[in-house]
């Protein structure tokens, strides 16, 4: 009898010991859903950045999901918000800024960080970036993939034409002259092409020459805004592109990044595209290449600054209150100098803090990689009312209307004045509808 009781006691002790020794089940991480529009090499880099954050702590797990193009991602987020199932974070490109500001669906980033008691030195952020995404002096979305359009050129084609491969064209006049020499020497079939035509040839070319793109300081001071792209300057610039198109100097290649293959394959000697493609070009281009600032028309136009493009991260309302601590921690993580430096070196997107830029300079990064300084050099001037950026409602539809008319001009269906007049008329109707729908 004693033996039986003792055996039961021993068994109970052993079972307790085994239970105590067994590993405790891991606490489930809180998931933070992040929708973005980056594919290919850039998408892989986003996934790596997210992986680094997830490994840096054990409480939250960011789940990154590609939702297609920028417009598709924005549309999906708005639909999800209306269905009361939004992601925590959404990547929205620059032209969606006004729509997001007035959507009622977002929590401003400055407010989120304050509520979560996470300190951020906003003064360390570079002004050309924060100015675009701020309202009343406060930052509303976290700068993520900031870029600027720059000129890429084929050094081999320049050499073949007897041009200095270390000197890209600085003016539009030189773009035309260099293109003719390159084509004559058999260095390329065309002189140059342009990706994202509205963004590069109008939205940035206007501020680069300190010209107003729209009334109300490009939409910053009111919703009753009208486009000004059919000005004398606009007609001069687009008219010259159309003339070069007829001569075979310029080759229109489509919207977004569709023209890139013309440069990658060596058909065109020059390309105006975002600084964000530097990372991809380093891996894919088979020829020697370099970068230069956007070409300028010179006097009487002042050289000002380019406008920051790319996208920022917006915090969506509608999730559990406890989740937003993790959202704030992720936002702080991507803004830290180490991540900023890594992101810039890997992708070509601009570092957004002075500390990150100084650290890169101290390591001679820009001397070793001058192509990555070009975009930053275009942001050195203090922005004017014409060059701070564009804050237009339903800008996605406006850009589509503009690019549709640019295509009519380049196809010789309309002259530059007629095409730009029609683009303004269509754009102004879109702006009018937006203003009516968003009356205070």
C-alpha positions in Angstrom: 0.0 0.0 0.0 2.8 2.4 0.9 4.6 1.5 -2.3 1.6 2.3 -4.4 1.1 5.7 -2.7 4.8 6.5 -3.0 4.7 5.6 -6.7 1.8 7.9 -7.3 3.6 10.8 -5.5 6.8 10.1 -7.5 4.8 10.1 -10.7 3.0 13.3 -9.9 6.4 15.0 -9.1 7.9 13.8 -12.4 4.9 15.0 -14.4 5.1 18.4 -12.7 8.8 18.6 -13.5 8.3 17.7 -17.1 5.5 20.3 -17.4 7.8 23.0 -15.9 10.6 22.0 -18.2 8.5 22.1 -21.4 8.9 25.2 -23.5 6.2 27.8 -23.1 4.2 28.4 -26.3 5.5 31.5 -28.0 3.3 34.5 -27.8 1.7 35.4 -31.1 3.0 38.6 -32.6 0.7 41.4 -33.5 0.4 41.6 -37.3 0.8 45.0 -39.0 -0.5 45.0 -42.6 1.4 47.1 -45.1 0.2 47.5 -48.6 2.7 48.8 -51.2 3.1 49.2 -55.0 6.7 48.1 -55.5 7.6 45.1 -57.6 10.7 43.6 -59.0 14.0 44.6 -57.4 12.3 47.3 -55.4 9.7 44.9 -54.1 12.5 42.6 -53.0 14.2 45.5 -51.2 10.9 46.3 -49.4 10.6 42.7 -48.2 14.2 42.8 -46.9 13.5 46.1 -45.0 10.4 44.5 -43.4 12.4 41.4 -42.5 15.0 43.5 -40.8 12.3 45.2 -38.7 10.7 41.9 -37.8 14.0 40.5 -36.6 14.8 43.7 -34.6 12.0 43.0 -32.1 9.6 40.2 -31.1 6.3 42.0 -30.4 5.1 42.9 -33.9 5.3 41.4 -37.4 4.8 43.6 -40.4 3.2 41.8 -43.3 4.1 43.5 -46.6 1.8 42.9 -49.6 2.2 44.2 -53.1 -1.2 45.5 -54.4 -0.2 46.3 -58.0 0.5 49.8 -59.4 0.3 53.0 -57.5 -3.2 53.8 -58.6 -4.3 50.2 -58.0 -2.9 50.3 -54.5 -4.6 53.6 -53.7 -7.9 52.3 -55.0 -7.7 49.1 -53.1 -6.9 50.9 -49.8 -9.9 53.3 -50.2 -12.2 50.3 -51.0 -10.9 48.4 -47.9 -11.4 51.4 -45.7 -15.0 51.7 -46.8 -15.5 48.0 -46.1 -14.1 48.6 -42.6 -11.1 46.4 -43.3 -8.2 48.6 -44.2 -4.5 47.8 -43.9 -2.5 49.6 -41.1 -0.1 51.2 -43.6 -0.6 52.2 -47.2 2.0 53.4 -49.7 0.6 56.3 -51.7 2.4 58.1 -54.5 2.9 61.8 -54.5 -0.1 62.7 -56.7 -2.4 61.0 -54.2 -1.4 63.4 -51.4 -4.4 65.8 -51.6 -6.8 62.9 -51.9 -5.4 61.3 -48.7 -5.3 64.6 -46.8 -9.0 65.1 -47.4 -10.1 61.5 -47.2 -10.9 61.3 -43.4 -9.3 57.9 -43.5 -5.8 58.6 -42.1 -4.1 59.4 -38.9 -1.4 62.0 -39.4 2.1 60.6 -38.8 3.1 63.5 -36.5 0.0 62.9 -34.3 0.6 59.1 -34.2 4.1 59.4 -33.0 3.1 61.9 -30.4 0.2 59.7 -29.1 2.5 56.7 -29.0 5.2 58.7 -27.2 7.9 57.8 -29.8 10.3 60.7 -30.3 11.2 61.7 -33.8 13.6 64.6 -34.7 11.4 66.1 -37.4 14.0 68.9 -37.8 16.5 66.3 -39.2 14.3 65.6 -42.2 15.2 67.5 -45.4 12.7 70.3 -46.2 12.0 69.6 -49.9 10.6 66.2 -48.8 8.7 67.2 -45.7 7.4 70.4 -47.3 5.5 68.4 -49.9 3.8 66.1 -47.4 3.1 68.6 -44.6 0.1 70.7 -43.6 0.2 73.6 -41.3 3.8 72.8 -40.6 3.1 69.2 -39.5 4.1 66.0 -41.4 1.1 63.9 -42.3 2.7 60.9 -43.9 6.1 59.3 -43.5 8.5 59.8 -46.5 9.5 56.4 -47.8 10.6 56.2 -51.4 11.5 59.8 -52.3 12.9 60.4 -55.8 13.6 63.0 -58.4 13.7 62.7 -62.2 17.2 62.8 -63.6 18.9 62.3 -67.0 20.6 59.0 -67.7 23.0 58.7 -70.6 24.9 56.1 -72.5 28.6 56.9 -72.1 29.6 54.4 -74.9 27.2 56.2 -77.3 28.7 59.5 -76.3 32.3 58.2 -77.0 31.2 56.9 -80.4 29.9 60.3 -81.3 33.0 62.1 -80.2 31.3 63.6 -77.1 32.9 63.8 -73.7 31.4 60.8 -71.8 32.0 62.7 -68.5 29.7 65.6 -69.5 26.0 65.0 -70.0 23.9 67.8 -71.6 23.1 70.6 -69.3 20.6 72.4 -71.5 17.8 71.4 -73.8 19.7 72.9 -76.7 22.6 70.5 -75.9 20.1 67.6 -75.7 19.1 68.3 -79.3 22.7 68.9 -80.5 24.1 65.8 -78.8 21.2 63.7 -80.1 21.9 64.6 -83.7 25.6 63.8 -83.3 24.9 60.4 -81.7 22.4 59.4 -84.3 24.7 60.5 -87.1 27.6 58.5 -85.6 25.4 55.3 -85.3 25.6 55.4 -81.5 21.9 55.0 -81.2 18.6 55.1 -83.2 17.2 58.0 -81.2 18.6 60.7 -79.0 16.4 60.5 -76.0 13.1 59.3 -74.5 11.2 60.1 -71.3 9.4 57.9 -68.8 6.5 59.2 -66.7 5.9 61.9 -69.3 3.7 64.2 -67.3 5.8 63.9 -64.1 9.1 64.5 -65.9 8.2 66.8 -68.7 5.6 69.0 -67.0 5.3 68.4 -63.2 9.1 68.8 -62.7 10.1 70.8 -65.7 7.8 73.7 -64.6 9.3 74.1 -61.1 12.8 73.4 -62.4 12.3 76.7 -64.4 10.4 78.4 -61.5 7.1 78.4 -63.5 3.7 77.9 -62.0 2.0 74.6 -62.8 -1.4 75.7 -61.4 -3.0 78.6 -59.6 -3.2 78.9 -55.8 0.5 78.1 -55.5 0.0 74.8 -57.3 -3.0 74.0 -55.2 -1.5 74.6 -51.8 -3.7 77.6 -50.9 -7.1 76.6 -52.1 -9.3 74.0 -53.9 -10.5 76.3 -56.6 -7.4 75.6 -58.6 -6.8 75.7 -62.3 -3.9 74.3 -64.4 -1.4 76.7 -66.1 0.5 74.2 -68.2 -0.7 75.8 -71.5 1.4 78.9 -70.7 3.9 80.2 -73.2 6.6 78.2 -71.4 4.5 75.0 -71.6 3.8 75.4 -75.3 7.5 76.2 -76.0 8.7 73.1 -74.2 6.2 70.5 -75.4 6.3 72.1 -78.9 10.0 71.5 -79.1 9.6 67.8 -78.0 7.0 67.4 -80.7 9.3 68.9 -83.3 12.1 66.5 -82.2 9.7 63.6 -82.3 9.1 64.4 -86.0 12.9 64.5 -86.6 13.5 61.2 -84.8 15.6 62.9 -82.1 13.0 62.3 -79.4 11.1 59.0 -79.2 8.0 58.9 -77.2 7.8 55.5 -75.5 4.6 55.5 -73.5 3.6 56.1 -69.9 5.1 55.2 -66.5 8.3 53.1 -67.1 7.3 51.8 -70.5 10.0 53.8 -72.4 12.8 52.3 -70.2 13.7 49.4 -72.6 14.5 52.0 -75.4 17.4 53.1 -73.2 18.3 49.7 -71.7 18.5 48.1 -75.2 20.6 51.0 -76.5 18.0 52.3 -78.9 18.0 55.7 -77.3 21.2 57.3 -75.9 19.5 59.2 -73.1 16.5 58.7 -70.8 14.8 61.0 -68.3 13.5 58.8 -65.5 13.3 58.6 -61.7 16.5 58.3 -59.6 14.8 55.2 -58.2 15.8 53.1 -61.1 19.6 53.4 -60.3 19.6 50.2 -58.3 18.0 48.2 -61.1 20.2 49.8 -63.8 23.4 48.9 -61.9 22.3 45.3 -62.3 20.9 45.3 -65.8 22.7 47.8 -68.0 25.3 46.3 -70.3 27.1 49.5 -71.2 28.8 52.3 -69.4 26.4 55.0 -68.2 26.1 58.1 -66.1 23.6 60.6 -64.8 23.0 64.4 -65.1 20.6 66.9 -63.8 17.4 67.7 -65.7 18.2 69.7 -68.8 17.3 73.5 -68.5 16.3 76.0 -71.1 18.5 78.7 -69.6 17.7 82.5 -69.7 15.3 84.1 -69.2 14.2 81.2 -66.9 15.7 80.8 -63.5 17.0 77.4 -62.5 15.1 76.5 -59.3 14.6 73.0 -57.9 13.0 69.7 -58.9 10.0 68.4 -57.0 10.2 65.3 -54.9 8.3 62.3 -56.3 7.9 58.8 -55.2 5.6 57.9 -52.3 5.0 58.1 -48.6 3.5 55.8 -46.0 0.1 56.8 -44.7 -1.4 55.4 -41.5 -5.0 54.2 -42.0 -7.7 54.5 -39.3 -9.9 51.6 -38.5 -7.5 49.1 -36.8 -7.3 48.1 -33.1 -5.9 50.9 -31.0 -3.2 48.6 -29.5 -1.8 47.9 -33.0 -0.7 51.5 -33.6 2.2 51.2 -31.2 3.7 48.7 -33.6 2.9 51.0 -36.6 4.7 53.8 -34.9 7.7 51.6 -34.1 8.0 50.5 -37.8 7.8 54.2 -38.9 10.6 55.2 -36.6 12.6 52.2 -37.7 12.5 53.1 -41.4 13.4 56.8 -40.6 16.5 55.9 -38.7 19.9 56.8 -40.3 21.1 53.2 -40.7 18.0 52.2 -42.6 17.9 55.4 -44.6 21.5 54.8 -45.8 20.9 51.2 -46.6 17.7 52.1 -48.5 19.4 54.8 -50.5 22.4 52.8 -51.4 20.3 49.8 -52.4 17.6 51.5 -54.4 18.7 55.0 -55.4 15.8 56.6 -53.5 16.8 59.8 -51.6 17.8 59.6 -48.0 15.4 61.8 -46.1 17.4 63.0 -43.1 20.4 65.3 -42.8 22.1 62.8 -40.6 21.9 60.0 -43.2 23.3 62.3 -45.9 26.2 63.5 -43.7 27.1 59.9 -42.8 27.1 59.0 -46.5 29.3 62.0 -47.3 31.7 61.0 -44.5 32.0 57.6 -46.0 32.8 59.2 -49.5 29.7 57.4 -50.8 28.8 60.2 -53.2 32.3 60.5 -54.5 32.4 56.8 -55.3 28.8 56.8 -56.6 28.2 60.3 -58.2 25.1 59.0 -59.9 23.4 58.9 -56.5 24.2 62.5 -55.8 22.5 63.9 -58.9 19.0 63.8 -57.6 20.0 65.4 -54.3 21.8 68.2 -56.1 18.5 69.2 -57.7 17.0 69.8 -54.3 19.6 72.2 -53.0 17.7 75.4 -53.8 15.1 76.7 -51.3 11.7 76.0 -52.8 9.6 78.9 -54.1 5.8 79.0 -54.4 6.2 77.5 -57.9 8.6 74.7 -56.8 7.3 73.4 -53.5 5.2 70.8 -55.2 1.7 70.1 -56.4 -1.4 69.6 -54.3 -4.2 68.8 -56.7 -7.2 66.7 -56.0 -7.8 63.6 -58.1 -4.3 64.2 -59.5 -4.2 60.6 -60.9 -7.1 61.4 -63.3 -5.5 64.8 -64.1 -2.3 63.1 -65.0 -4.1 60.6 -67.2 -5.8 63.5 -69.0 -2.6 65.4 -69.5 -0.7 62.3 -70.8 -3.5 61.5 -73.2 -3.2 65.0 -74.7 0.6 64.7 -74.8 0.2 61.6 -76.9 -2.1 63.5 -79.3 0.6 66.1 -79.6 3.5 63.6 -80.2 1.3 61.7 -82.7 0.9 65.0 -84.6 -2.9 64.9 -84.1 -2.8 68.3 -82.4 -0.3 71.0 -82.1 1.3 71.8 -78.7 -1.1 74.8 -78.0 -4.2 72.9 -78.9 -3.2 69.8 -77.0 -2.2 71.6 -73.8 -5.4 73.8 -74.0 -7.4 70.6 -74.1 -5.4 69.1 -71.3 -6.1 72.2 -69.2 -9.8 72.1 -70.0 -10.1 68.4 -68.9 -7.9 68.9 -65.9 -9.9 71.9 -64.7 -13.1 70.0 -64.9 -11.6 67.3 -62.7 -10.4 69.9 -60.2 -13.8 71.6 -60.2 -15.5 68.3 -59.4 -13.0 67.6 -56.6 -13.5 71.0 -55.1 -17.3 70.6 -55.1 -17.1 67.2 -53.4 -14.7 68.5 -50.7 -16.3 71.8 -49.7 -15.5 72.8 -46.1 
